[in-house]
């Protein structure tokens, strides 16, 4: 069974999507629709912007989203998923690709999400750090010492977990993890502590937009970050999306559940190859590829 997965923030690169724009009229039309909806030419930044320009909040998330969903739009019969999932931001791409949201509604929510997260970063200065080579239980135990100031935010693969929270909370947890034998704890160059209580202002800001968006029953199960479980009911999808901003991304658990449910092949749709690497670490026996390599 084929599972399609969609990347999150950090996968962007200059030139992303230009080959689709130049090669496929349908892709060109969708990109131009996005330019009109966003009221600026995001394609100019995607195709020729600097790394710094691509890191702008209002650009990064919509750019990755557009690249991911337009890839599936032009893939034709290549895109026949039995199940889908997306990492953080990628969950919106997965929902659009599976027909639970229109591209227009998905892009509007992604743009709103990006700005809400940026506002939360200003209100609550915060950060993240990757913890490599430690058991999840140890990381969780250490985070629990600091009363919600720092939490386990991304379960990316066995032995790779990201902690998130206030600057002081992440600093304190980092020192305690080192005391317990942690040798690779890497501060991340991010604007805030995503998927933690620090994003509560963003959750409140985005909640109304998500509640008002029109969700439909997807063509296949969507495995959502908050639980790692398959979901098909629009109300449950909506509730999980609202919770996502302040809840951990359970990517390891998501991939493990998809495999248990029959996934034998994982195909990444979007820029980069980060998710292919994570899937291999979670289970080296499944086949991984990208939709880029499958489009004729």
C-alpha positions as CSV (number, residue, x, y, z in Angstrom):
1,X,0.0,0.0,0.0
2,X,1.2,3.5,-0.9
3,X,1.4,6.2,1.8
4,X,2.1,9.8,0.7
5,X,3.8,12.1,3.2
6,X,4.3,15.9,3.1
7,X,7.2,17.9,4.6
8,X,7.0,20.8,7.1
9,X,8.9,24.0,7.6
10,X,12.7,23.9,6.9
11,X,12.4,22.0,3.6
12,X,12.4,25.2,1.4
13,X,15.0,26.0,-1.1
14,X,15.5,28.7,-3.8
15,X,14.1,27.5,-7.1
16,X,11.4,25.3,-5.6
17,X,8.5,24.7,-7.9
18,X,9.9,26.5,-10.9
19,X,10.2,23.3,-12.9
20,X,6.5,22.6,-12.3
21,X,5.6,26.2,-13.3
22,X,7.6,26.0,-16.5
23,X,6.5,22.5,-17.5
24,X,2.9,22.1,-16.6
25,X,0.2,24.7,-17.6
26,X,-2.1,23.4,-14.8
27,X,0.7,24.0,-12.3
28,X,1.2,27.5,-13.7
29,X,-2.5,28.3,-13.2
30,X,-2.4,27.1,-9.6
31,X,0.7,29.1,-8.8
32,X,-0.9,32.3,-10.3
33,X,-4.1,31.7,-8.3
34,X,-1.9,31.5,-5.2
35,X,-0.2,34.8,-6.1
36,X,-3.6,36.4,-6.4
37,X,-4.9,35.0,-3.2
38,X,-1.8,36.0,-1.2
39,X,-1.7,39.4,-2.8
40,X,2.0,39.1,-3.5
41,X,4.0,37.1,-6.0
42,X,5.2,34.3,-3.8
43,X,6.4,32.6,-7.0
44,X,9.1,35.3,-7.4
45,X,10.5,34.4,-4.0
46,X,10.2,30.6,-4.4
47,X,11.9,30.6,-7.8
48,X,14.7,33.1,-7.3
49,X,14.6,34.4,-3.7
50,X,17.5,34.3,-1.3
51,X,17.6,31.9,1.6
52,X,16.9,34.8,3.9
53,X,13.8,35.8,1.9
54,X,12.6,32.2,1.9
55,X,12.8,32.1,5.7
56,X,10.3,34.9,6.1
57,X,7.3,33.5,7.9
58,X,4.8,34.8,5.4
59,X,6.7,33.0,2.6
60,X,8.1,29.8,4.1
61,X,4.9,27.9,5.1
62,X,2.8,28.9,2.0
63,X,5.8,28.1,-0.3
64,X,6.2,24.5,1.1
65,X,2.5,24.0,1.1
66,X,2.1,25.1,-2.6
67,X,5.1,23.0,-3.8
68,X,3.7,19.9,-2.1
69,X,0.1,20.1,-3.2
70,X,0.8,21.3,-6.8
71,X,3.2,18.3,-7.2
72,X,0.2,16.0,-6.4
73,X,-2.0,18.0,-8.7
74,X,0.2,17.4,-11.7
75,X,1.1,13.8,-10.8
76,X,-2.0,12.3,-12.3
77,X,-2.3,8.5,-11.7
78,X,1.0,8.6,-9.8
79,X,-0.9,10.1,-6.8
80,X,-3.2,7.2,-5.7
81,X,-2.7,7.2,-1.9
82,X,-4.1,4.6,0.5
83,X,-3.2,6.9,3.3
84,X,-1.5,10.3,3.9
85,X,0.2,12.2,6.6
86,X,2.2,15.5,6.9
87,X,4.8,16.7,9.3
88,X,3.5,19.8,11.2
89,X,2.7,22.3,8.4
90,X,2.7,19.3,6.0
91,X,-0.6,18.1,7.6
92,X,-2.4,20.9,5.7
93,X,-0.8,19.7,2.5
94,X,-1.9,16.2,3.2
95,X,-5.5,17.4,3.9
96,X,-5.7,19.3,0.6
97,X,-4.1,16.4,-1.4
98,X,-6.6,14.0,0.1
99,X,-9.5,16.3,-0.8
100,X,-10.5,17.3,2.8
101,X,-9.8,21.0,2.0
102,X,-9.8,22.9,-1.2
103,X,-6.4,24.4,-2.3
104,X,-7.8,27.9,-1.7
105,X,-9.0,27.1,1.8
106,X,-5.8,25.3,2.7
107,X,-3.6,28.1,1.5
108,X,-5.7,30.7,3.4
109,X,-5.3,28.6,6.6
110,X,-1.6,28.1,6.0
111,X,-1.1,31.9,5.5
112,X,-3.1,32.6,8.7
113,X,-1.2,29.9,10.6
114,X,2.2,31.4,9.6
115,X,1.3,34.9,10.8
116,X,-0.4,33.6,14.0
117,X,2.8,31.6,14.8
118,X,4.9,34.7,14.2
119,X,2.7,36.8,16.5
120,X,3.0,34.1,19.2
121,X,6.8,34.2,18.9
122,X,6.8,37.9,19.7
123,X,4.4,37.5,22.6
124,X,6.2,34.5,24.1
125,X,10.0,34.4,23.2
126,X,10.8,30.7,22.9
127,X,13.0,28.2,21.1
128,X,13.7,24.6,20.3
129,X,16.6,22.1,20.5
130,X,17.2,18.7,18.9
131,X,18.1,15.8,21.2
132,X,20.0,13.0,19.4
133,X,20.7,9.6,20.8
134,X,18.6,9.6,24.0
135,X,15.6,7.5,24.9
136,X,12.3,9.3,24.5
137,X,11.3,8.4,28.1
138,X,14.4,10.1,29.5
139,X,13.7,13.3,27.5
140,X,10.1,13.3,28.6
141,X,11.2,12.8,32.3
142,X,13.5,15.8,32.1
143,X,11.0,18.0,30.5
144,X,8.4,17.2,33.2
145,X,10.8,18.7,35.8
146,X,10.1,22.2,34.5
147,X,6.3,22.5,34.8
148,X,5.4,23.0,31.1
149,X,8.2,25.5,30.4
150,X,9.7,22.9,28.0
151,X,8.1,19.9,26.4
152,X,8.9,17.1,23.9
153,X,7.6,18.7,20.7
154,X,8.7,16.5,17.7
155,X,9.1,12.7,17.9
156,X,10.9,12.5,14.6
157,X,12.4,9.1,14.8
158,X,13.8,6.7,17.4
159,X,16.6,8.6,19.1
160,X,15.7,11.9,17.6
161,X,13.4,14.1,19.5
162,X,13.0,17.9,19.6
163,X,12.3,19.8,22.8
164,X,10.5,23.2,22.7
165,X,9.5,25.9,25.1
166,X,10.6,29.1,26.8
167,X,14.2,30.1,26.3
168,X,14.9,29.5,30.0
169,X,13.1,26.1,30.0
170,X,15.0,24.8,27.0
171,X,18.3,26.0,28.5
172,X,17.6,24.3,31.8
173,X,16.5,21.0,30.2
174,X,19.5,21.0,27.9
175,X,21.8,21.2,31.0
176,X,19.9,18.5,32.8
177,X,20.0,16.2,29.7
178,X,23.8,16.7,29.4
179,X,24.1,15.8,33.1
180,X,22.2,12.6,32.3
181,X,24.6,11.7,29.5
182,X,23.2,13.6,26.5
183,X,26.1,14.3,24.1
184,X,24.2,15.7,21.1
185,X,21.8,18.5,22.0
186,X,21.6,21.0,19.1
187,X,19.9,24.4,19.4
188,X,17.7,25.0,16.4
189,X,17.7,28.2,14.4
190,X,13.9,28.8,14.7
191,X,11.9,31.9,15.5
192,X,10.0,30.2,18.4
193,X,9.0,27.2,20.4
194,X,6.6,25.5,18.1
195,X,4.3,22.7,19.2
196,X,4.5,23.8,22.9
197,X,2.4,25.9,25.3
198,X,4.3,28.9,24.0
199,X,2.1,28.7,20.9
200,X,-1.1,29.1,22.8
201,X,-1.7,32.7,21.4
202,X,-1.4,31.2,17.9
203,X,-3.8,28.4,18.7
204,X,-6.4,30.9,19.9
205,X,-5.8,33.1,16.8
206,X,-6.2,30.3,14.3
207,X,-9.0,28.4,16.0
208,X,-11.8,30.5,14.6
209,X,-10.4,30.3,11.0
210,X,-10.2,26.5,11.3
211,X,-13.7,26.2,12.7
212,X,-15.1,28.3,9.9
213,X,-13.3,26.4,7.1
214,X,-15.2,23.8,5.1
215,X,-13.8,20.4,5.7
216,X,-14.9,17.4,3.7
217,X,-14.4,13.7,4.2
218,X,-11.0,12.8,2.7
219,X,-10.5,10.3,-0.1
220,X,-8.3,8.2,2.3
221,X,-7.4,8.2,6.0
222,X,-5.3,11.1,7.2
223,X,-2.9,10.2,10.0
224,X,-2.8,13.4,12.1
225,X,0.2,14.6,14.2
226,X,-1.7,15.0,17.5
227,X,-2.5,11.3,17.8
228,X,-0.7,9.5,15.0
229,X,-4.0,7.8,14.2
230,X,-6.1,7.6,11.0
231,X,-8.9,10.1,10.8
232,X,-11.6,10.6,8.2
233,X,-14.3,12.5,10.0
234,X,-14.3,16.3,9.3
235,X,-15.1,17.4,12.9
236,X,-12.2,15.2,14.3
237,X,-9.8,16.5,11.6
238,X,-10.8,20.1,12.6
239,X,-10.3,19.5,16.3
240,X,-6.9,17.9,15.8
241,X,-5.7,20.8,13.6
242,X,-6.7,23.2,16.4
243,X,-4.7,21.2,18.9
244,X,-1.7,20.7,16.7
245,X,-0.1,24.1,17.4
246,X,0.4,23.4,21.1
247,X,0.7,19.6,20.9
248,X,3.7,17.4,19.9
249,X,4.2,16.0,16.4
250,X,4.1,12.3,16.9
251,X,5.9,11.4,13.6
252,X,7.5,8.2,14.8
253,X,4.2,6.9,16.1
254,X,2.4,8.0,12.9
255,X,4.8,6.1,10.6
256,X,4.7,3.0,12.8
257,X,0.9,3.1,12.8
258,X,0.8,3.5,9.0
259,X,3.0,0.5,8.6
260,X,0.9,-1.5,11.0
261,X,-2.1,-0.6,8.9
262,X,-0.5,-1.9,5.7
263,X,1.8,0.8,4.3
264,X,4.7,-0.7,2.4
265,X,5.8,2.3,0.4
266,X,6.3,5.9,1.5
267,X,6.4,8.7,-1.2
268,X,7.3,12.2,-0.2
269,X,5.6,15.0,-2.0
270,X,7.3,18.4,-1.6
271,X,10.7,20.0,-1.3
272,X,13.7,18.1,0.1
273,X,14.0,14.6,1.4
274,X,13.9,15.0,5.2
275,X,10.9,12.7,5.6
276,X,12.4,9.9,3.5
277,X,15.3,9.9,5.9
278,X,13.1,9.8,9.0
279,X,11.0,7.0,7.6
280,X,14.1,4.9,6.9
281,X,15.2,5.5,10.5
282,X,11.8,4.4,11.8
283,X,11.7,1.3,9.7
284,X,14.5,0.5,7.2
285,X,12.4,-2.3,5.6
286,X,9.9,-0.1,3.8
287,X,10.5,1.5,0.4
288,X,10.8,5.3,0.3
289,X,10.9,7.7,-2.7
290,X,9.7,11.1,-3.8
291,X,6.9,12.0,-6.1
292,X,9.4,14.2,-8.1
293,X,11.2,11.0,-9.2
294,X,7.9,9.4,-10.3
295,X,6.4,12.1,-12.5
296,X,7.2,11.4,-16.2
